[in-house]
Amino acid sequence: MNRRIRTVLGVALAATLVTTAAPAPAAAHDRRPSVIALPDGFQPEGVAAAGRYAWFGSRATGEIYRADLITGAGKQVSPATGTPSLGLKVDARGRLFVAGGTAGDARVVDTRTGAVLASYRFAEAPTFVNDVTLTRDAAWFTDSNRPVLYRLPLGHGGTLPPAGGFTTLPLTGDFQQIAAPASTSTASRPRPTGAR
């Protein structure tokens, strides 16, 4: 056989052996938990994740539970508030933005300590502050019972506004508010451009 052909065949055979003898994928040795155990009666609704942690909000009590996605270990990081913890989002500063459902409110929680950094009362009943999305300069909250968005402006360096420092933006035009059942899901997502 021609030396050139033998070399090409040898390289091709070696490449085939290397790829077929490669070690099993990491998933076969994955030790991460397949289940995250939440406290009894927790009734999870909202979930947010960042890095190795996920935070769960209880629609029953408002408690916030943090779980390690690598080990499965978890703990309560913010105690029950008596109002729901529904939509959740974590920002780059380690703050958890929490929609308060029928309480018509929102709060911002330190993800490390569980301390409530700020609280905002958006509306009185009937209301259902259901979800939150974060943009570069604001946190936006939906209300499943009202045709509005609540805008919580974030100042220089992400500074949180005072208790009354939010604005209510009416949804108008072709938009029609339809009464939502109690177990609705209205997610708010920013566009890739950051526009709302």
NUVEX-445939 format. One record per residue: residue in three letters; x, y, z of N, C-alpha, C in turn. Coordinates in steps of 0.2 Angstrom, whole numbers, padded with zeros to 4 digits, always signed. Layout:
<nodes>
ALAXYZXYZXYZ
...
</nodes>
This chain:
<nodes>
MET+0004-0006+0000+0000+0000+0000+0004+0006+0000
ASN+0002+0011-0003+0005+0017-0003+0006+0020+0004
ARG+0012+0023+0005+0014+0026+0012+0009+0031+0014
ARG+0007+0035+0009+0002+0041+0011-0005+0038+0013
ILE-0007+0033+0009-0014+0030+0011-0013+0026+0018
ARG-0008+0023+0019-0007+0020+0026-0007+0025+0031
THR-0004+0030+0030-0004+0036+0035-0011+0038+0037
VAL-0014+0040+0031-0021+0042+0032-0026+0037+0035
LEU-0025+0031+0033-0029+0026+0037-0027+0025+0044
GLY-0021+0025+0046-0019+0025+0053-0022+0031+0057
VAL-0021+0037+0054-0024+0042+0058-0032+0042+0059
ALA-0035+0040+0054-0042+0039+0054-0044+0033+0059
LEU-0040+0028+0059-0041+0022+0064-0040+0025+0071
ALA-0035+0028+0072-0033+0031+0079-0038+0036+0081
ALA-0041+0040+0077-0046+0045+0079-0053+0041+0081
THR-0054+0036+0077-0060+0032+0079-0059+0028+0085
LEU-0054+0025+0087-0053+0022+0093-0053+0027+0099
VAL-0050+0033+0098-0050+0038+0104-0057+0040+0105
THR-0061+0041+0100-0068+0044+0101-0073+0038+0104
THR-0071+0032+0102-0076+0026+0105-0073+0024+0112
ALA-0067+0025+0113-0064+0023+0120-0065+0029+0125
ALA-0068+0035+0123-0068+0040+0128-0072+0038+0134
PRO-0071+0041+0139-0074+0040+0146-0082+0041+0145
ALA-0086+0038+0149-0093+0039+0149-0094+0047+0151
PRO-0100+0049+0149-0102+0056+0150-0102+0057+0158
ALA-0101+0064+0159-0101+0065+0167-0108+0064+0170
ALA-0113+0064+0166-0120+0063+0168-0120+0056+0171
ALA-0117+0051+0169-0117+0044+0172-0114+0044+0179
HIS-0110+0049+0181-0107+0049+0187-0110+0055+0191
ASP-0115+0058+0189-0118+0064+0192-0120+0063+0199
ARG-0118+0066+0204-0121+0065+0211-0126+0070+0213
ARG-0128+0074+0209-0133+0079+0211-0139+0076+0212
PRO-0143+0079+0217-0150+0076+0219-0155+0076+0213
SER-0159+0071+0213-0164+0071+0208-0171+0073+0211
VAL-0171+0075+0217-0176+0078+0221-0174+0083+0226
ILE-0177+0088+0226-0176+0093+0231-0182+0093+0236
ALA-0181+0091+0242-0186+0090+0247-0188+0097+0250
LEU-0194+0099+0250-0196+0105+0253-0200+0103+0260
PRO-0200+0108+0264-0204+0107+0271-0211+0104+0269
ASP-0213+0100+0274-0220+0098+0274-0225+0104+0274
GLY-0230+0104+0269-0235+0109+0269-0233+0115+0266
PHE-0227+0115+0263-0224+0121+0260-0228+0125+0254
GLN-0231+0121+0250-0235+0123+0244-0231+0128+0240
PRO-0226+0126+0236-0221+0130+0232-0225+0133+0227
GLU-0223+0139+0225-0226+0143+0219-0221+0146+0215
GLY-0217+0150+0218-0212+0154+0214-0205+0150+0215
VAL-0201+0151+0210-0194+0148+0210-0189+0152+0206
ALA-0183+0153+0209-0178+0157+0206-0172+0154+0207
ALA-0167+0154+0202-0161+0151+0203-0155+0155+0201
ALA-0149+0155+0204-0143+0158+0203-0137+0154+0205
GLY-0133+0153+0201-0127+0148+0203-0129+0142+0205
ARG-0127+0140+0211-0129+0133+0214-0135+0133+0218
TYR-0138+0138+0219-0144+0139+0223-0151+0140+0220
ALA-0156+0138+0223-0163+0139+0220-0167+0142+0226
TRP-0171+0147+0225-0175+0149+0231-0182+0147+0229
PHE-0186+0145+0234-0193+0143+0233-0198+0148+0237
GLY-0203+0150+0235-0208+0154+0239-0214+0150+0240
SER-0216+0150+0246-0222+0147+0248-0229+0151+0247
ARG-0233+0148+0243-0240+0152+0242-0244+0152+0248
ALA-0243+0147+0253-0247+0147+0259-0245+0151+0264
THR-0238+0152+0266-0236+0156+0271-0231+0162+0270
GLY-0228+0162+0264-0224+0167+0262-0216+0165+0263
GLU-0215+0160+0267-0208+0158+0268-0204+0157+0262
ILE-0198+0159+0262-0193+0158+0257-0188+0152+0259
TYR-0187+0147+0255-0183+0141+0256-0178+0141+0251
ARG-0171+0140+0253-0166+0140+0249-0163+0133+0248
ALA-0162+0130+0242-0159+0124+0241-0153+0124+0237
ASP-0148+0120+0240-0142+0119+0236-0143+0114+0230
LEU-0142+0116+0224-0144+0112+0219-0138+0106+0218
ILE-0133+0107+0221-0127+0102+0220-0128+0096+0226
THR-0130+0098+0232-0130+0094+0237-0137+0092+0239
GLY-0142+0096+0237-0149+0095+0239-0151+0097+0246
ALA-0146+0100+0250-0147+0102+0257-0151+0109+0256
GLY-0155+0110+0261-0159+0117+0261-0161+0119+0267
LYS-0163+0125+0268-0165+0129+0274-0169+0135+0272
GLN-0173+0136+0278-0177+0142+0277-0173+0148+0278
VAL-0173+0153+0273-0169+0159+0273-0173+0165+0275
SER-0180+0165+0274-0184+0170+0276-0191+0167+0279
PRO-0192+0169+0285-0198+0166+0288-0205+0168+0285
ALA-0210+0164+0287-0217+0165+0285-0219+0173+0286
THR-0222+0175+0281-0225+0182+0282-0232+0183+0283
GLY-0236+0177+0282-0243+0177+0282-0246+0179+0275
THR-0242+0181+0270-0244+0183+0264-0240+0178+0259
PRO-0243+0177+0253-0239+0173+0248-0233+0175+0246
SER-0228+0171+0243-0222+0172+0240-0223+0169+0233
LEU-0225+0173+0228-0226+0170+0221-0220+0170+0217
GLY-0221+0175+0212-0215+0176+0207-0209+0178+0211
LEU-0203+0175+0209-0197+0177+0212-0192+0178+0206
LYS-0187+0183+0207-0182+0184+0203-0176+0186+0207
VAL-0170+0184+0206-0164+0185+0209-0160+0190+0205
ASP-0157+0195+0208-0153+0200+0204-0145+0198+0205
ALA-0141+0202+0201-0134+0200+0202-0131+0203+0209
ARG-0135+0207+0213-0133+0209+0219-0135+0204+0225
GLY-0138+0199+0223-0140+0194+0228-0146+0196+0232
ARG-0150+0199+0228-0157+0201+0231-0162+0197+0227
LEU-0167+0195+0231-0173+0191+0229-0179+0196+0229
PHE-0182+0197+0223-0188+0201+0222-0194+0196+0222
VAL-0199+0198+0227-0204+0193+0228-0211+0196+0227
ALA-0215+0193+0223-0222+0196+0222-0226+0193+0227
GLY-0231+0197+0230-0235+0195+0236-0242+0193+0235
GLY-0244+0191+0228-0251+0189+0227-0256+0193+0230
THR-0261+0190+0233-0267+0193+0236-0266+0199+0241
ALA-0260+0199+0244-0258+0204+0248-0257+0211+0244
GLY-0256+0211+0238-0255+0217+0234-0248+0220+0235
ASP-0243+0216+0237-0237+0219+0239-0231+0216+0235
ALA-0225+0218+0237-0219+0215+0235-0214+0216+0240
ARG-0209+0212+0240-0203+0214+0245-0197+0211+0242
VAL-0191+0214+0244-0185+0212+0242-0181+0209+0248
VAL-0178+0203+0247-0175+0199+0252-0168+0198+0250
ASP-0163+0199+0255-0156+0197+0255-0156+0190+0254
THR-0153+0187+0249-0153+0180+0248-0148+0176+0253
ARG-0143+0180+0256-0139+0176+0260-0142+0176+0267
THR-0144+0182+0270-0147+0182+0277-0154+0181+0277
GLY-0158+0182+0272-0165+0182+0273-0169+0188+0275
ALA-0164+0193+0276-0167+0200+0279-0171+0203+0274
VAL-0177+0206+0275-0181+0210+0271-0178+0217+0270
LEU-0175+0218+0264-0172+0225+0263-0177+0230+0262
ALA-0183+0229+0259-0188+0234+0257-0194+0230+0256
SER-0200+0234+0257-0207+0232+0256-0211+0237+0252
TYR-0215+0235+0248-0219+0239+0244-0226+0237+0244
ARG-0231+0242+0245-0238+0240+0245-0241+0243+0239
PHE-0242+0239+0234-0244+0241+0227-0252+0243+0227
ALA-0256+0238+0230-0263+0239+0229-0267+0236+0235
GLU-0273+0237+0236-0278+0234+0240-0282+0229+0236
ALA-0285+0225+0240-0290+0220+0237-0295+0223+0233
PRO-0297+0220+0227-0295+0214+0225-0288+0215+0220
THR-0283+0211+0222-0277+0211+0218-0274+0204+0218
PHE-0269+0203+0214-0265+0197+0214-0258+0199+0210
VAL-0254+0201+0214-0247+0203+0212-0244+0196+0211
ASN-0243+0194+0204-0241+0187+0203-0234+0186+0200
ASP-0231+0190+0197-0225+0189+0194-0220+0195+0194
VAL-0214+0194+0193-0209+0199+0193-0204+0198+0187
THR-0202+0203+0184-0196+0202+0179-0191+0208+0181
LEU-0185+0207+0180-0180+0212+0181-0177+0214+0174
THR-0176+0221+0174-0173+0224+0168-0167+0228+0171
ARG-0163+0231+0167-0157+0235+0169-0159+0240+0175
ASP-0165+0243+0174-0166+0249+0178-0173+0248+0182
ALA-0176+0243+0182-0182+0242+0186-0184+0235+0187
ALA-0188+0234+0192-0192+0227+0193-0199+0229+0191
TRP-0202+0224+0187-0208+0225+0185-0213+0219+0188
PHE-0218+0221+0191-0223+0216+0194-0229+0216+0190
THR-0232+0210+0189-0239+0210+0186-0244+0209+0191
ASP-0250+0211+0189-0256+0210+0193-0261+0206+0189
SER-0263+0200+0191-0268+0196+0187-0275+0198+0188
ASN-0276+0203+0193-0283+0205+0194-0284+0212+0191
ARG-0279+0216+0189-0279+0223+0186-0275+0223+0180
PRO-0278+0228+0176-0274+0229+0169-0268+0234+0171
VAL-0263+0232+0175-0258+0237+0176-0251+0233+0177
LEU-0246+0236+0177-0239+0234+0179-0237+0239+0184
TYR-0233+0236+0189-0230+0240+0194-0223+0241+0193
ARG-0220+0247+0192-0213+0248+0191-0209+0250+0197
LEU-0205+0246+0199-0200+0248+0204-0194+0250+0202
PRO-0192+0257+0201-0186+0259+0198-0180+0257+0202
LEU-0175+0255+0199-0168+0254+0202-0164+0260+0201
GLY-0161+0263+0206-0157+0269+0205-0150+0267+0204
HIS-0145+0272+0204-0138+0271+0203-0135+0265+0207
GLY-0132+0260+0204-0130+0255+0207-0135+0250+0210
GLY-0141+0250+0207-0146+0246+0209-0150+0248+0216
THR-0149+0254+0218-0152+0257+0224-0160+0256+0224
LEU-0162+0253+0229-0170+0252+0230-0173+0259+0232
PRO-0179+0260+0229-0183+0266+0231-0186+0265+0237
PRO-0188+0271+0240-0192+0271+0247-0199+0267+0246
ALA-0202+0266+0251-0209+0262+0251-0214+0264+0246
GLY-0214+0271+0245-0219+0274+0240-0216+0275+0233
GLY-0210+0273+0232-0206+0275+0226-0208+0271+0220
PHE-0213+0268+0219-0215+0264+0213-0220+0268+0209
THR-0221+0266+0203-0226+0269+0198-0231+0263+0196
THR-0237+0265+0194-0242+0260+0192-0243+0262+0184
LEU-0242+0258+0180-0242+0259+0173-0249+0255+0170
PRO-0254+0259+0168-0260+0256+0166-0259+0253+0159
LEU-0262+0247+0158-0261+0243+0151-0267+0245+0147
THR-0266+0249+0142-0272+0251+0138-0271+0249+0131
GLY-0275+0252+0126-0275+0250+0119-0279+0244+0118
ASP-0276+0239+0114-0280+0233+0112-0280+0228+0118
PHE-0276+0229+0123-0276+0225+0129-0283+0224+0132
GLN-0285+0218+0134-0291+0217+0138-0289+0213+0144
GLN-0291+0215+0150-0290+0211+0156-0295+0206+0156
ILE-0294+0200+0157-0299+0195+0158-0298+0192+0165
ALA-0303+0192+0169-0303+0189+0175-0300+0182+0175
ALA-0295+0182+0179-0291+0175+0180-0293+0171+0185
PRO-0293+0164+0184-0294+0160+0190-0289+0160+0195
ALA-0290+0158+0201-0285+0158+0206-0278+0155+0205
SER-0278+0150+0201-0272+0147+0199-0269+0149+0192
THR-0269+0155+0191-0267+0158+0184-0259+0158+0184
SER-0256+0158+0179-0249+0159+0178-0248+0165+0173
THR-0246+0171+0175-0245+0176+0170-0238+0178+0171
ALA-0233+0176+0167-0226+0177+0167-0225+0183+0164
SER-0220+0187+0166-0218+0193+0163-0210+0192+0161
ARG-0209+0193+0155-0202+0192+0153-0199+0198+0149
PRO-0193+0200+0150-0191+0206+0146-0189+0203+0139
ARG-0189+0208+0134-0187+0206+0127-0180+0206+0127
PRO-0177+0203+0122-0169+0203+0122-0166+0209+0121
THR-0170+0214+0119-0167+0221+0118-0167+0225+0125
GLY-0171+0222+0130-0172+0225+0136-0178+0229+0136
ALA-0182+0230+0130-0188+0234+0130-0193+0230+0134
ARG-0199+0234+0136-0204+0230+0139-0210+0229+0135
</nodes>
